[in-house]
Amino acid sequence: MDPAIIIAAFLGGLVALSLHLPPLVGFLAGGFVLNFLDVEPSPLLGTLADVGVTLLLFTIGLKLDIRTLLRRDVWGGASLHMLVSTLTLVAIFLILKAVGLPLLAGVAPTTLLLLSFALSFSSTVFVVKVLEKRSETQAAYGRLAIGVLIMQDIFAVAFLTVSSGTLPSPWALGLVLLIPLAPALRALLDRLGHGEMQMLFGILLALVLGYALFEAVGIKGDLGALLIGLLLAPHPAGQTLARSMFSLKELLLVGFFLSLGLTALPSWEQLGVAMLLVLLLPLKSLLYQLVFMRFRMRHRTSLLASLSLTNYSEFGLIVGAIAVSAGWLPARWLVILSLAVAMSFAVSSLLNAFSERLYRRIEPRLPAIDTATLTSSDRPIEVGDAEAVVLGMGRIGRSAYRRLQKVYGLQVLGIDSNPKSVARLSERGFNILEGDAVDSDFWDKLLMSPEVRMVVLAMPHHAGNLAALKQLRWRHFPGRITAVVEYPEEIEPIRELGAHAVFHVYDEAGRALADSAAEEAGIDSKISQLG
């Protein structure tokens, strides 16, 4: 690969970080700079981009609950928005054609319909990447946005199948055998541990059993990777596999954003039309918001989902390429679409950076909603008569829960983000609710009772405990806060945010182990000897 490509990616990402923008905006800019310098796109770059997108969809599947796609607000919202958005854009293009926009001269109404259909999609790659960076893929609005994107991907696959003029192979019916094969795949995943074999297994599933197998029977390979991920999603190790593949997927996606910028260099006229398409993004966002408001959800969920989906999709480039190859659309439109997609990513990055502030400004102007009519995932969470709340019900959280309940006689509420763990612990008699403390939606829904005297932060990730601590402090929680850390360098940041007590897991375990060993050996501590 040309070293200039690597240099451009790094420098572009560095500049974007310095401007407080996501690095992917810098990667896009780096691609345009390379294009301006006449650097030829490398075949390897295209391969890396394709692999990155495939792994992204595989990891989405690993973290997706299939029930999300069956929700009315997901399939209904995606379908309704696509219909309304397509018709609205067709009307706008017809008006622009009537006033004499040169690039639309001679373009048939059916082609305008196809172009509008392509622009109604939002980018799965971009949106999921932004949500992951913000740790909000499991937030209510994040789940809604991802569900809509996957429905759009399904529509895209249907379109590509129809437009190709060829039906999938009859052998495609054999793919249903993957369903009974899923338990064996999950069992094998259990046996591989957490090292390089686990990651290699993930790549095998995504690229071979997913992409290559589906492509061989005439179905889009990306969809195959997504479906294989869905088959493994119910397994607890699926989340671990997704985390282990995170860095590899992120690195490979750099190639995707660079390749977008390398597509073509626009003329001033094409740049103007692309900017006109970008100016239509607020309309796209408004349509999402109006559609989502038809379903029972909080304004915050609908508005933040709308803002995250305010961009154009790389699918538009695929549709554009089909239209150009069929002679329906002038070749220069492919350049316009490439530029519009890239520019929409930059605009969407800014919108998402300030989405919370935008919501706070807009929310008072939106109609009031009866909380009793909200969907179950959007209703307020009441802690009841709890005197202590334990966030994170893993082994440490469960131990703290039992100790506070049995030894100190407190009413305790446990909160965990894993619905399976919540169901299992609830059956065992724990007072537990589902909630993700990293998700700001959770804190907006949580009704903290004045009876709550303490909060224990026992989540496995330092970032989660930090996020929870910031939310508690921002909401002026009057009780005591205790946090668990895994590494010594995590202690000070937790203390700076106001935790009243911080416990280093290994330190405390080592101290308890030493005390137990000394006690069994009949050795008194120096402190007791001095006393």
Salt bridges, closest charged atoms under 4 A:
ASP65 OD2 - ARG67 NH2 2.57
ASP73 OD2 - ARG71 NH2 2.64
GLU132 OE2 - LYS63 NZ 2.92
GLU132 OE1 - LYS249 NZ 2.61
GLU136 OE1 - ARG134 NH2 3.57
ASP190 OD2 - HIS235 NE2 2.99
ASP222 OD2 - LYS220 NZ 2.87
GLU250 OE1 - LYS129 NZ 2.88
GLU250 OE1 - LYS133 NZ 3.50
GLU250 OE2 - LYS249 NZ 3.99
GLU356 OE1 - ARG300 NH2 2.56
GLU356 OE2 - ARG360 NH2 3.15
ASP378 OD1 - ARG298 NE 3.51
GLU387 OE2 - ARG453 NH1 3.75
ASP441 OD1 - ARG298 NH2 3.09
ASP441 OD1 - ARG300 NH1 2.15
ASP444 OD2 - ARG300 NE 3.12
ASP444 OD1 - ARG360 NH2 3.66
ASP444 OD1 - ARG475 NH2 2.67
GLU490 OE1 - HIS462 ND1 3.85
GLU508 OE2 - ARG511 NH1 3.66
